[in-house]
Amino acid sequence: MRILHFADAHIDMANYGRHDPETGLPLRVLDFLKSLDTIVAAAIDEAVDMVIFAGDAYKDRSPAPTFQREWGRRIIRLSQAKIPTLLLVGNHDVSPAVGRAHAIQEFDTLQVPYVRVLQRPELLKPQDLWGLPVQVIALPWISRSGLMASLDRSTTDTSEVFADIESRISDLIGNWLEEADSNLPLILTAHASVQGAKFGSERMVMLGSDLVLPGSLVKNPRFDYVALGHIHKPQDLNEGGQPPVIYPGSIERVDFGEAADDRYFIIADVGRGKTSVDWRKLAGARRFVDRRIVLTSGENVMENLKDALPRQKEIEGAIIRLTVEYPREYDSLVDESALRKYAEAAFEFHLVKRPQVEARIRLPADQTISSLSPLDLLDQYWRAAKIEGAEALQKLAQEIISGDNSSSGHPL
């Protein structure tokens, strides 16, 4: 069995950039769709036996019709090529409200040929998979609220609830393992966190709110391949062992937390007891460049800032963030317009300025904060922050506090 596995498409993640004048779509959405096109083309060109999408088609549970159309066009290409495709429901696909349709419901409702939506835990046998000689155990996203609602337990007893659910899932999978045909390959696909996985710094994953599957559960040698989704950092949790336990990661970089990670999809040749994995790099993924500099001198400030950025030829088309920490008195030396001019070939440029107060005014040993009046405290602040015009501000503050506004003309 030749399987193509990908996850976390998030095709409408348009948190940077402009719109394309021809299509009207955000340019960042076109980045995600380009990666998705590469994946679909690979599945068709290499005539894979099955595609497994391990969840999160969109950024949220209510995608705009335009984005549903674009996702649908790609999935229909797989259907028309008669490539069996499994779509697992992820946490960004499912609504928290009971009875509400999830974001990829239409493929199930319309019974699209060769496409099956996996929206509940189940064991799929060859007769459920278009006659393919393979078995699949599916674990779509299990929400924390859903767990609480399903059990008669206090919501404050989260650890016990998760332990109970973990035990039930282990029992359920154990029963399915006994039921499965030991002569056929067996795949586990899940949209979940797994113990031992490395989280990137993406903000989509809410640590502490996830049900975490034990590593021993997914590394069971009875499985021949484990196709995971939810964590955006590409990784094999059982590297060098069988079965491969793989998060392919998101198909495009979502934020600066993923700047250092390449993007992938997986082609796996799955056999009973032996699976080989080919990590396919998505070479066209847009680059994120995250740089940081601390200024310790007021000399050659702009030259130092430009040196902290990539070379001009490496800037083109990238999303760049430069974080600058410096003493507050250097603020006028940081020429933002000049930096933007230097980085004008970037897809988007973000300058994060973090002025620092270098020194604090120390109170005499015989003085405490409580012994100072509000005006005294303000005076300490002006001096510590090195505010220009502090004397005028102090005079104005004195007038306001005393209620004497006759000379300043400033109303209370």
Secondary structure, DSSP 8 states (H G I E B T S, - for coil): -EEEEE----TT---SS-B-TTT-SBHHHHHHHHHHHHHHHHHHHTT-SEEEE-S--SSSSS--HHHHHHHHHHHHHHHHTT--EEEE--TTTS-SSTT---TTHHHHHTT-TTEEEE-S-EEE-GGGTTT-S-EEEEE----HHHHHHHSSS-TT-HHHHHHHHHHHHHHHHHHHHHHS-TTS-EEEEEESEETT----S-TT--TTSS-EE-HHHHT-TT-SEEEEES--S-EETTTTSSS-EEE---SS--SGGGTT---EEEEEEEETTEEEEEEEE-TT---EEEEEEE---STTHHHHHHHHS--HHHHTT-EEEEEEEEEGGGGGG--HHHHHHHTTTSSEEEEEEEEE--------TT--GGGS-HHHHHHHHHHHHT-TTHHHHHHHHHHHHHT--TTT----
